[in-house]
Amino acid sequence: MKTYTAVLPNGEAILYIDRKRYLWTLSVLYPLLPFLGIWLHARSGNQAWLLLPLFLSYVVNPLLDWVLGEDTNNPPEAVVPQLERDRFYRLLTYAVVPLHFVALVGRPGGRYRVTQHVGIHRPCRDRRYYQWAGHQYGP
């Protein structure tokens, strides 16, 4: 936990303790949820696991939001500029953006591919990819 202090225009001092600081690191994992569903599908063979990211995003998260209610530990406006300058939160942003890109174009096996409709792709000679993607034939 990190403590931030600020002074209001009327001279009153504010002390804010960031209790959820390290919970924000979980936000970096969120873009990787599709790979969790793909991995579980590959392990079990059950295609329902491919719906896991949608289920978590559109069912579990709203239910958690409803159950937990409004967050009463929001930082005061006087402390927000300090939070914006905090390197920890900046690094989280820099980490999550590439992971969103990986989730957009990534695929199992560590090879990356953008669809042929976009026109940027590297032909894959591995027939297992085409079987995974539902194609009967390779390139």
N, C-alpha and C positions, 0 to 999 in steps of 0.2 A: 504494500500500500504506500502510496506517495501522498504527501500533504502539500497543498497549494494555499498560498495566502494572498489576499488582495485587500485594498482599501477602497471603500465606497466614497463617492463624492462628498458625503456628509461627514467623513472622517472615521466611520465605523470599520473595524477590521473584520475580515471574513476568513475563516479557516475551513478549507474543504479537504476531506480525506477521500481519495479515489479508491474505493473498496473493490471495484470491479476491474481494476486495471489489467490484471493478468487473465481475466476471463475473455477479454477482447482478442486474445491470441487464438481462440476457437474460431473466430470469424475468418481466419486464414484457411481453415479446413473446409469451409462451406462450399467453395467452388469444386472441391474434389468429390462431392457426393455422387455424381454420376459414375465415377470410377468404382465407388463402393458397391453400387448396384450391379455394375458389370462384373466385378470380381465375385460377388455372391452368386450371380447367375452362372458364371463359369465354374464355380465350385459345386453348385448344387444341380445345375441344369434346369432349374425352375425359372421360367421367363417372368414370373411375377416380380422377381427381384429387380428387374429393369425399371419397374414403376416406383422403386424406393425413393429416388430423389423427388418425384412429384408428390408422393405420399407425405414425405417429411415436410416439404415446402408448403403444401396446400391443406394438410390436415393437422399434422403434429404441431407445427409452428403456430398456427392460429389458435389451437387449443391451449398451448402453453401461454400464449399471450393473454388469452381470456382468463386462464386460471391464475396466473401470476399477477395480473392487473397492472395498473399504472406504476411506473418506476418513480419512487419518491426520492431517489438519491441522485437526481440530475444536478450537474454543477451550476452554481450561480453564474450569471452573465459576467460578473467581474472577473471570474477565474478562466473563462473560455479562451481569452487570448494566450494565457499560459499553456493551456492544454493544446492549442494549435501549434505552439512552438515546441512542444515536447517531442523529442526525437523518437521515443517509443512508438507513438501513434503514427508518426510519419513512416517509420520502417514497416509497420503493419500494412499501411497503404501500398507501399512499394512491393511488399511481398504478395499481396492478394491480387494485384492487377495481372501479373504474369500467370498466376494460377487460373484466373478466369480465361485467359487465352488458351492455356493448355486444355482446359475443360471444353472449350469451344472446338478445337481442332484435334484433340488428342484421341487416341484409341488404345486398346489393350496391346501389350507387347512392346510398348515404348516407341512405336513408330507414329509419326504424325502425318496427317493428311487433310487437306481441304477438299471439299467435294469438287467433282469435275465441272459442276455448273459454274463455279467461280473461275475455274480455269487454272488454278494454282494447285498442282498436285504432282507427286512423284509416283509413277506407276509402281504398284506393288506386285512382285512376282510370287508372293506367298499365297497359295490358294486357301489357306486357313482363314485369311482375312475376308475373302469373298464369301466363304461359307458362313463366317460369323456375321457378316453384313447382310446375309440372305440372298446373295447372288449365286447363280448356279455355275457360272463360268468366270474365269479370270480375265486379265487384260487381253 
